[in-house]
Amino acid sequence: MSILVNENTRLLVQGITGREGSFHALRCLEYGTNLVAGVTPGRGGTVWEEKVPVFNTVKQAVSETDANVALIFVPAAFAADAILESTDAGIPLIACITEGIPVMEMVRVAKYLKNNPTRLIGPNCPGLISPGSNCKIGIMPGNIHTPGRVGVISRSGTLTYEAVNQLTALGIGQSTCVGIGGDPIGGTSFVDLLQLFQDDPETDAVVLIGEIGGTKEQEAAEYIRAHVTKPVVGLVVGITAPAGRRMGHAGAIITGSAARADEKVKALREAGVHIAPSPADIGITMKQALG
Amino acid sequence: MKVHEYQAKAILSAFGIPVPRSGVAATPEEARRIAQDMGGNVVVKAQIHAGGRGMAGGVKAVSSPQEAETVAKGLLGQRLITHQTGPEGAPVNRVLLEEPAQIAKEYYLAVIIDSGARCPVIMASEAGGMEIEEVAATAPEKILRANVDPIIGLQPFQCRNLAYGLNLPADLIRPAAALIANLYKVFEDKDCSLAEINPLAITSDGQLMALDAKLNFDDDALSRHPDIQELRDTGQEDPLEVEASEFGISYVKLDGDVGCMVNGAGLAMATMDSISMADAMPANFLDVGGGATEEQVAQAFKLLISDPQVKRILVNVFGGILRCDVAARGIVAASQETEAKVPIVVRMLGTNADEGKDILAKSGLGVILVNDLNEAALMIKQAASAS
């Protein structure tokens, strides 16, 4: 089993006819995801790859296909609008891959979503995957995953793959892996996912990968201390990053001491998290935590 | 993106925020003329993208046009080193000449995004002139905050609350509230990541005035602000970083000697951390990006080699969208164009990793192939002792 996505997932891809959208929609389909619709304004009525109907609007796509998860690949200038369109159409889960959405736009989207049942993953994230259900909603390489009982939460893309690869190499499978994204303002937080994994009977332990910037890891530590009984393995990257410089991710910038890696590690350790001594030791630390 | 103080003040002024009368000079003669027009008594301020200028001798009060010229001559064309610039300093190509203000009291005012509260926040303090990080650490109760609902915007009552909270004189409550509203308007209209006035002063004649200002802009929103893009001064940035940005590569220069090239920001930071755990230091942060092409990889690799500080290179690619064979071809192409002979350690994993490693093994570059991050860090350590 898994959280958020499973065999009942009916995927809709916004921006399916674009270069990236098309490439990744195909990989999702190959992995076994139930891809039911695509949306590109102006391309409604066509059929993508001779397999999937394309609609002009999300609303239309939902009414005709009962899509219940949206995956967004539209360019940054239109991505906030795409998120709001799927929210308005009543889609309960949205994963936004798009990188580079202006912060003020995400601030407004986040505020709008607050009074709405729709859950957003991202933006600027790899998406999410539940290997046991053959359900891949995102851009991660599917073949490194294996079904199992460990949940993975991360602010990063390729570093998540690194973690998953280490787990798989040690025979530790994953229930669901979620990248929450590298932007300062995103949808679903570490805390939201920790809660879901804690409540998921099919998840035994969680890997949490943080990085410099913001206070998301401290919030996670606070929640773990109070509510999480399952083992959590943690890694925070960016120990060597200088203050005031943006390390690729818009959220990865040290402003104030709470944003530093050592402060985050300290908070997580004090909350009982098993800290991986180095980025190469995520898998082995989980193996030890599982006993 | 950062801009100079004089540019920030011009924007604030356009939004109705009072700033001192001033002029900008690129030559000592210009400085003299401007000082002359302003009556001789001026403050000469070096324009660089860093704070700490006063302590570093970059801000000087003068009392005659001649003195203004002399001071400008001493600053222009030099590199000013402050505690924020690093030892290489930043080039001074312009000086701002301002009418000196008689200060009765100094305040702090700023707008930033609070990622925890997920909205913009106004911060204001009676402890003006100081670095706000210091106030936050030593006397957090002295910082007033107002979260702004991004949908309805900053409300007049919030501005009044802040103005009263700062214990301003009664006749300045309305002007201060208006000034706060205007600063928020700058922040919102121009997509700032920071809009800061420090100090915001009450002058001896009872006026509010922005004596220093800092505006940073959201890089992701620059495409819709051509007027702001034009303010970019690449002379204030590291030349390698400027070059990288032209190729769409995310690059930050650091102090060590291990050049790194990685795909993905998180994995890049993890790679840098692994290097430091092996008692070495990264020379840079470099994320070639998710969907990099062979050309982009080659450009990134050339950039690494062109840094004279780089004595060894670590490449870490987790193939996903970027296939390992594409990355390998980029590396080989770049290496063939340069003469640099530094040890190269490569770790490749994921999509087409075997093809990638095969291309590197047959390239004759003497690349050291490793399987995991610990091994990579170990080989980097050995490469140091061998060279």
Interface residues (C-beta under 8 A of the other chain):
Chain A: E20 F23 A76 A77 E99 G100 I101 P102 V103 M104 V107 R108 A110 K111 Y112 I139 M140 P141 I144 S154 R155 S156 G157 T158 L159 T160 Y161 E162 N165 G182 P184 I185 I209 E211 I212 G213 G214 T215 K216 E219 L235 V237 G238 I239 T240 A241 P242 G244 R245 R246 M247 G248 H249 A250 G251 A252 G256 S257 A261 S278 P279 A280 D281
Chain B: Q84 I113 S115 G116 R118 C119 P120 E133 A136 A137 D149 P150 I151 E188 D191 S193 D218 D219 D220 A221 S223 R224 S250 V252 L254 V262 N263 G264 A265 G266 L267 A268 M269 A270 T271 M272 D273 S274 I275 S276 M277 M281 P282 F285 D287 G290 G291 F318 G319 G320 I321 L349 G350 T351 D372 L373 N374 A377
